[in-house]
């Protein structure tokens, strides 16, 4: 009995759809006839509209259901991805904490107060940057009063951007790594290759056309590959070891074919500087 009523409902629905389609076509032919009175045309238009909604309703319902299912699946995939990223971040945090603890223990064992990687941070804001000289100098709002000294490196975001060259009581000038000053104090840098060997060089210039730094004086046959990190080496001056400069973009031989020239994609955005961090190296006297 229940099956009979179920089939009866289906038959009624099919008949209703057929009647609606028939009325639609009939109404369309009536309203398109120029000789049909306006009132009849209006009724025909109303019937076409109502019939169209009736016919389209099941399709819209199905489409809406499919869209909801698709959104649900996308949300599920995004949720899984976010959970994986959170797990990776948690593991990275634990690893960093473990390494810091081991580092402190090793320092204590070796009776070291500081190493080449130790430094303090002084946050600052960019006060002025001349449009005509934007590649060379910026002025920050921290000076001698905040512990800023000449020669200290400056970072923006996660990348190195320059070095303090003049200091006043309440502000300081920072010479950018993009400067065209030939006598600028350049940064010593290094790359750790895939086999763990260290390649040393000096950031010698900036290629404005490519928006890339140039690492010169690299006289090694070790394999340097695209994507490897370029960091400060901590050799000389007041720059600690391990500050991120960028990643290897490409490698080319110099004009004489004797040394490699490494083009580095900067980690910092030199075009958008508002907040920076001055780095005060802990270990002194090299």
C-alpha positions as a Markdown table, in Angstrom:
| # | Residue | x | y | z |
|---|---|---|---|---|
| 1 | Unk | 0.0 | 0.0 | 0.0 |
| 2 | Unk | 2.8 | 2.4 | 0.9 |
| 3 | Unk | 4.5 | 1.7 | -2.4 |
| 4 | Unk | 1.3 | 2.4 | -4.3 |
| 5 | Unk | 0.9 | 5.9 | -2.6 |
| 6 | Unk | 4.6 | 6.6 | -3.3 |
| 7 | Unk | 4.2 | 5.8 | -7.0 |
| 8 | Unk | 0.9 | 7.9 | -7.1 |
| 9 | Unk | 2.8 | 10.9 | -5.7 |
| 10 | Unk | 5.5 | 10.5 | -8.4 |
| 11 | Unk | 2.8 | 10.2 | -11.1 |
| 12 | Unk | 1.1 | 13.4 | -9.8 |
| 13 | Unk | 4.4 | 15.3 | -9.9 |
| 14 | Unk | 5.2 | 14.2 | -13.4 |
| 15 | Unk | 1.7 | 15.2 | -14.6 |
| 16 | Unk | 2.1 | 18.6 | -12.9 |
| 17 | Unk | 5.5 | 19.1 | -14.6 |
| 18 | Unk | 4.0 | 18.1 | -18.0 |
| 19 | Unk | 1.0 | 20.5 | -17.5 |
| 20 | Unk | 3.4 | 23.3 | -16.5 |
| 21 | Unk | 5.6 | 22.8 | -19.6 |
| 22 | Unk | 2.5 | 22.6 | -21.8 |
| 23 | Unk | 1.1 | 25.8 | -20.4 |
| 24 | Unk | 4.5 | 27.5 | -20.9 |
| 25 | Unk | 4.7 | 26.7 | -24.5 |
| 26 | Unk | 1.0 | 27.6 | -25.1 |
| 27 | Unk | 1.5 | 30.9 | -23.3 |
| 28 | Unk | 4.6 | 31.6 | -25.3 |
| 29 | Unk | 2.8 | 31.1 | -28.6 |
| 30 | Unk | -0.1 | 33.3 | -27.3 |
| 31 | Unk | 2.1 | 36.2 | -26.2 |
| 32 | Unk | 4.2 | 36.1 | -29.3 |
| 33 | Unk | 1.1 | 36.5 | -31.5 |
| 34 | Unk | 0.7 | 40.2 | -32.4 |
| 35 | Unk | -3.0 | 39.8 | -32.7 |
| 36 | Unk | -3.4 | 38.6 | -29.2 |
| 37 | Unk | -5.1 | 41.2 | -26.8 |
| 38 | Unk | -2.7 | 42.8 | -24.3 |
| 39 | Unk | -4.5 | 41.3 | -21.3 |
| 40 | Unk | -4.1 | 37.8 | -22.7 |
| 41 | Unk | -0.4 | 38.5 | -23.4 |
| 42 | Unk | 0.0 | 39.6 | -19.8 |
| 43 | Unk | -1.6 | 36.4 | -18.5 |
| 44 | Unk | 0.6 | 34.4 | -20.8 |
| 45 | Unk | 3.7 | 36.1 | -19.5 |
| 46 | Unk | 2.6 | 35.4 | -15.9 |
| 47 | Unk | 2.0 | 31.7 | -16.7 |
| 48 | Unk | 5.4 | 31.5 | -18.4 |
| 49 | Unk | 7.1 | 33.0 | -15.4 |
| 50 | Unk | 5.3 | 30.7 | -12.9 |
| 51 | Unk | 5.9 | 27.7 | -15.0 |
| 52 | Unk | 9.6 | 28.5 | -15.5 |
| 53 | Unk | 10.0 | 28.7 | -11.7 |
| 54 | Unk | 8.2 | 25.4 | -11.2 |
| 55 | Unk | 10.4 | 23.7 | -13.8 |
| 56 | Unk | 13.6 | 25.3 | -12.6 |
| 57 | Unk | 12.9 | 24.6 | -8.9 |
| 58 | Unk | 14.1 | 21.0 | -8.9 |
| 59 | Unk | 17.3 | 21.9 | -10.8 |
| 60 | Unk | 18.0 | 24.8 | -8.5 |
| 61 | Unk | 17.5 | 22.6 | -5.5 |
| 62 | Unk | 19.9 | 20.0 | -6.8 |
| 63 | Unk | 22.5 | 22.6 | -7.8 |
| 64 | Unk | 22.2 | 24.3 | -4.4 |
| 65 | Unk | 22.7 | 20.9 | -2.7 |
| 66 | Unk | 25.8 | 20.1 | -4.9 |
| 67 | Unk | 27.3 | 23.6 | -4.1 |
| 68 | Unk | 26.8 | 23.0 | -0.4 |
| 69 | Unk | 28.5 | 19.6 | -0.7 |
| 70 | Unk | 31.4 | 21.1 | -2.6 |
| 71 | Unk | 31.8 | 23.9 | 0.0 |
| 72 | Unk | 31.8 | 21.3 | 2.7 |
| 73 | Unk | 34.5 | 19.2 | 1.0 |
| 74 | Unk | 36.6 | 22.3 | 0.4 |
| 75 | Unk | 36.3 | 23.3 | 4.1 |
| 76 | Unk | 37.3 | 19.8 | 5.1 |
| 77 | Unk | 40.4 | 19.9 | 2.9 |
| 78 | Unk | 41.4 | 23.3 | 4.2 |
| 79 | Unk | 40.9 | 22.2 | 7.8 |
| 80 | Unk | 43.2 | 19.2 | 7.2 |
| 81 | Unk | 45.8 | 21.5 | 5.7 |
| 82 | Unk | 45.6 | 24.0 | 8.5 |
| 83 | Unk | 45.9 | 21.2 | 11.1 |
| 84 | Unk | 49.1 | 19.9 | 9.3 |
| 85 | Unk | 50.6 | 23.4 | 9.3 |
| 86 | Unk | 49.8 | 23.9 | 13.0 |
| 87 | Unk | 51.5 | 20.5 | 13.7 |
| 88 | Unk | 54.6 | 21.6 | 11.7 |
| 89 | Unk | 54.7 | 24.9 | 13.6 |
| 90 | Unk | 54.4 | 23.2 | 16.9 |
| 91 | Unk | 57.2 | 20.8 | 16.0 |
| 92 | Unk | 59.4 | 23.7 | 14.8 |
| 93 | Unk | 58.8 | 25.5 | 18.1 |
| 94 | Unk | 59.8 | 22.5 | 20.1 |
| 95 | Unk | 62.9 | 21.9 | 18.0 |
| 96 | Unk | 64.0 | 25.6 | 18.4 |
| 97 | Unk | 63.4 | 25.4 | 22.2 |
| 98 | Unk | 65.5 | 22.2 | 22.3 |
| 99 | Unk | 68.3 | 23.7 | 20.3 |
| 100 | Unk | 68.3 | 26.9 | 22.5 |
| 101 | Unk | 68.5 | 24.7 | 25.6 |
| 102 | Unk | 71.4 | 22.7 | 24.2 |
| 103 | Unk | 73.1 | 25.9 | 23.2 |
| 104 | Unk | 72.9 | 27.3 | 26.7 |
| 105 | Unk | 74.2 | 24.1 | 28.1 |
| 106 | Unk | 77.2 | 24.1 | 25.7 |
| 107 | Unk | 78.0 | 27.7 | 26.5 |
| 108 | Unk | 78.0 | 26.9 | 30.2 |
| 109 | Unk | 80.2 | 23.9 | 29.6 |
| 110 | Unk | 82.7 | 25.9 | 27.5 |
| 111 | Unk | 82.4 | 28.9 | 29.8 |
| 112 | Unk | 81.3 | 31.2 | 26.9 |
| 113 | Unk | 79.3 | 34.3 | 27.5 |
| 114 | Unk | 78.4 | 34.8 | 23.9 |
| 115 | Unk | 78.8 | 33.4 | 20.4 |
| 116 | Unk | 78.8 | 34.8 | 16.9 |
| 117 | Unk | 75.0 | 34.2 | 16.7 |
| 118 | Unk | 74.0 | 36.1 | 19.8 |
| 119 | Unk | 72.4 | 39.5 | 19.5 |
| 120 | Unk | 69.9 | 41.9 | 21.0 |
| 121 | Unk | 67.2 | 43.7 | 19.1 |
| 122 | Unk | 66.2 | 47.4 | 19.0 |
| 123 | Unk | 62.8 | 48.0 | 17.2 |
| 124 | Unk | 62.6 | 51.3 | 15.2 |
| 125 | Unk | 60.4 | 53.1 | 12.7 |
| 126 | Unk | 61.5 | 54.7 | 9.4 |
| 127 | Unk | 61.1 | 58.4 | 9.7 |
| 128 | Unk | 62.3 | 59.6 | 6.3 |
| 129 | Unk | 63.2 | 58.1 | 2.9 |
| 130 | Unk | 64.0 | 60.5 | 0.1 |
| 131 | Unk | 62.3 | 59.5 | -3.2 |
| 132 | Unk | 65.4 | 60.7 | -5.1 |
| 133 | Unk | 67.7 | 58.7 | -3.0 |
| 134 | Unk | 65.5 | 55.8 | -1.9 |
| 135 | Unk | 68.1 | 53.1 | -2.7 |
| 136 | Unk | 70.8 | 54.6 | -0.5 |
| 137 | Unk | 69.7 | 56.0 | 2.8 |
| 138 | Unk | 66.7 | 55.8 | 5.3 |
| 139 | Unk | 66.4 | 57.6 | 8.6 |
| 140 | Unk | 65.1 | 55.7 | 11.7 |
| 141 | Unk | 63.7 | 57.1 | 15.0 |
| 142 | Unk | 66.2 | 55.4 | 17.3 |
| 143 | Unk | 69.7 | 56.6 | 18.1 |
| 144 | Unk | 72.3 | 56.6 | 20.8 |
| 145 | Unk | 69.7 | 56.9 | 23.5 |
| 146 | Unk | 68.3 | 53.5 | 22.5 |
| 147 | Unk | 71.7 | 51.9 | 22.3 |
| 148 | Unk | 72.0 | 52.2 | 18.5 |
| 149 | Unk | 75.7 | 52.5 | 17.3 |
| 150 | Unk | 77.4 | 52.9 | 14.0 |
| 151 | Unk | 78.0 | 49.7 | 12.1 |
| 152 | Unk | 75.0 | 47.8 | 13.5 |
| 153 | Unk | 73.0 | 45.8 | 10.9 |
| 154 | Unk | 69.3 | 46.5 | 10.3 |
| 155 | Unk | 66.5 | 44.1 | 9.4 |
| 156 | Unk | 63.0 | 44.5 | 8.1 |
| 157 | Unk | 60.7 | 41.5 | 8.5 |
| 158 | Unk | 62.8 | 38.4 | 8.1 |
| 159 | Unk | 65.6 | 39.9 | 5.9 |
| 160 | Unk | 68.6 | 42.1 | 6.2 |
| 161 | Unk | 68.2 | 45.6 | 4.6 |
| 162 | Unk | 71.3 | 47.6 | 5.6 |
| 163 | Unk | 73.7 | 49.0 | 8.2 |
| 164 | Unk | 73.8 | 52.0 | 10.5 |
| 165 | Unk | 76.3 | 54.6 | 9.2 |
| 166 | Unk | 75.5 | 57.7 | 11.3 |
| 167 | Unk | 74.0 | 58.0 | 14.8 |
| 168 | Unk | 72.5 | 61.0 | 16.7 |
| 169 | Unk | 70.9 | 61.1 | 20.1 |
| 170 | Unk | 67.4 | 60.3 | 18.8 |
| 171 | Unk | 67.8 | 59.1 | 15.2 |
| 172 | Unk | 70.2 | 57.3 | 12.9 |
| 173 | Unk | 70.9 | 56.9 | 9.2 |
| 174 | Unk | 70.9 | 53.5 | 7.7 |
| 175 | Unk | 72.7 | 52.7 | 4.4 |
| 176 | Unk | 70.7 | 50.2 | 2.4 |
| 177 | Unk | 72.1 | 47.1 | 0.9 |
| 178 | Unk | 70.8 | 48.4 | -2.4 |
| 179 | Unk | 73.1 | 51.5 | -2.3 |
| 180 | Unk | 75.2 | 52.4 | -5.3 |
| 181 | Unk | 77.9 | 53.8 | -3.0 |
| 182 | Unk | 81.1 | 52.0 | -4.2 |
| 183 | Unk | 82.8 | 52.6 | -0.8 |
| 184 | Unk | 79.9 | 51.1 | 1.3 |
| 185 | Unk | 80.7 | 48.7 | 4.0 |
| 186 | Unk | 79.5 | 45.4 | 2.5 |
| 187 | Unk | 78.2 | 42.3 | 4.3 |
| 188 | Unk | 80.2 | 39.1 | 4.5 |
| 189 | Unk | 77.8 | 36.2 | 3.7 |
| 190 | Unk | 77.8 | 32.4 | 3.4 |
| 191 | Unk | 75.8 | 29.6 | 1.8 |
| 192 | Unk | 75.5 | 26.1 | 3.2 |
| 193 | Unk | 75.4 | 23.7 | 0.2 |
| 194 | Unk | 73.6 | 20.4 | 0.0 |
| 195 | Unk | 76.5 | 18.4 | 1.2 |
| 196 | Unk | 77.0 | 20.7 | 4.3 |
| 197 | Unk | 80.0 | 22.6 | 3.1 |
| 198 | Unk | 80.2 | 26.4 | 3.6 |
| 199 | Unk | 80.7 | 28.8 | 0.7 |
| 200 | Unk | 81.8 | 32.3 | 1.7 |
| 201 | Unk | 81.4 | 35.6 | -0.2 |
| 202 | Unk | 80.6 | 39.3 | 0.0 |
| 203 | Unk | 77.4 | 41.1 | -1.0 |
| 204 | Unk | 79.1 | 43.4 | -3.5 |
| 205 | Unk | 76.3 | 45.2 | -5.3 |
| 206 | Unk | 72.6 | 45.3 | -6.2 |
| 207 | Unk | 71.0 | 44.6 | -9.6 |
| 208 | Unk | 68.1 | 47.0 | -9.8 |
| 209 | Unk | 66.7 | 45.5 | -13.1 |
| 210 | Unk | 66.4 | 42.0 | -11.4 |
| 211 | Unk | 65.8 | 43.3 | -7.9 |
| 212 | Unk | 68.5 | 41.0 | -6.7 |
| 213 | Unk | 71.6 | 41.3 | -4.6 |
| 214 | Unk | 75.0 | 40.2 | -6.0 |
| 215 | Unk | 77.2 | 37.9 | -3.9 |
| 216 | Unk | 80.7 | 38.1 | -5.3 |
| 217 | Unk | 84.2 | 36.7 | -4.5 |
| 218 | Unk | 82.9 | 33.2 | -4.5 |
| 219 | Unk | 85.9 | 31.1 | -5.7 |
| 220 | Unk | 84.7 | 27.6 | -5.1 |
| 221 | Unk | 83.6 | 24.6 | -7.2 |
| 222 | Unk | 81.1 | 23.5 | -4.6 |
| 223 | Unk | 77.6 | 23.1 | -6.0 |
| 224 | Unk | 75.5 | 26.1 | -5.3 |
| 225 | Unk | 71.8 | 25.6 | -6.2 |
| 226 | Unk | 68.8 | 27.8 | -6.6 |
| 227 | Unk | 66.8 | 28.2 | -3.4 |
| 228 | Unk | 69.7 | 27.7 | -1.0 |
| 229 | Unk | 69.7 | 30.3 | 1.9 |
| 230 | Unk | 72.2 | 33.1 | 2.0 |
| 231 | Unk | 73.0 | 34.4 | 5.5 |
| 232 | Unk | 75.6 | 36.6 | 7.2 |
| 233 | Unk | 78.8 | 34.8 | 8.1 |
| 234 | Unk | 79.6 | 36.8 | 11.3 |
| 235 | Unk | 83.1 | 37.5 | 10.1 |
| 236 | Unk | 84.2 | 41.0 | 10.8 |
| 237 | Unk | 82.4 | 44.1 | 11.9 |
| 238 | Unk | 79.4 | 44.1 | 14.2 |
| 239 | Unk | 77.1 | 41.7 | 12.3 |
| 240 | Unk | 76.2 | 38.4 | 14.0 |
| 241 | Unk | 76.2 | 35.2 | 12.2 |
| 242 | Unk | 73.0 | 33.7 | 10.7 |
| 243 | Unk | 71.0 | 36.8 | 9.7 |
| 244 | Unk | 68.9 | 35.9 | 6.7 |
| 245 | Unk | 69.8 | 37.9 | 3.5 |
| 246 | Unk | 67.9 | 35.9 | 0.9 |
| 247 | Unk | 67.9 | 32.8 | -1.3 |
| 248 | Unk | 70.0 | 31.9 | -4.3 |
| 249 | Unk | 68.3 | 33.0 | -7.5 |
| 250 | Unk | 71.0 | 32.0 | -10.0 |
| 251 | Unk | 74.7 | 31.4 | -10.4 |
| 252 | Unk | 77.0 | 32.7 | -13.2 |
| 253 | Unk | 80.8 | 32.8 | -13.9 |
| 254 | Unk | 82.5 | 36.2 | -13.8 |
| 255 | Unk | 83.9 | 37.9 | -17.0 |
| 256 | Unk | 87.2 | 35.9 | -16.6 |
| 257 | Unk | 85.5 | 32.6 | -15.8 |
| 258 | Unk | 87.5 | 32.3 | -12.5 |
| 259 | Unk | 84.8 | 32.9 | -9.9 |
| 260 | Unk | 81.1 | 32.5 | -9.4 |
| 261 | Unk | 78.7 | 35.4 | -9.1 |
| 262 | Unk | 75.6 | 34.4 | -7.1 |
| 263 | Unk | 72.4 | 36.4 | -7.6 |
| 264 | Unk | 70.4 | 36.5 | -4.4 |
| 265 | Unk | 66.6 | 37.1 | -4.1 |
| 266 | Unk | 66.3 | 39.4 | -1.0 |
| 267 | Unk | 64.3 | 38.1 | 1.9 |
| 268 | Unk | 63.2 | 41.7 | 2.8 |
| 269 | Unk | 61.1 | 44.0 | 0.6 |
| 270 | Unk | 63.3 | 47.0 | 0.0 |
| 271 | Unk | 60.5 | 49.0 | -1.6 |
| 272 | Unk | 58.2 | 48.9 | 1.5 |
| 273 | Unk | 60.0 | 49.8 | 4.8 |
| 274 | Unk | 58.1 | 51.2 | 7.7 |
| 275 | Unk | 59.2 | 49.2 | 10.7 |
| 276 | Unk | 62.8 | 47.8 | 11.1 |
| 277 | Unk | 64.9 | 46.1 | 13.8 |
| 278 | Unk | 68.5 | 47.2 | 14.6 |
| 279 | Unk | 70.7 | 44.3 | 15.6 |
| 280 | Unk | 73.1 | 44.7 | 18.5 |
| 281 | Unk | 75.7 | 41.9 | 18.4 |
| 282 | Unk | 76.5 | 40.5 | 21.8 |
| 283 | Unk | 80.0 | 39.3 | 21.3 |
| 284 | Unk | 82.5 | 42.2 | 20.7 |
| 285 | Unk | 86.0 | 42.8 | 19.6 |
| 286 | Unk | 86.5 | 40.9 | 16.3 |
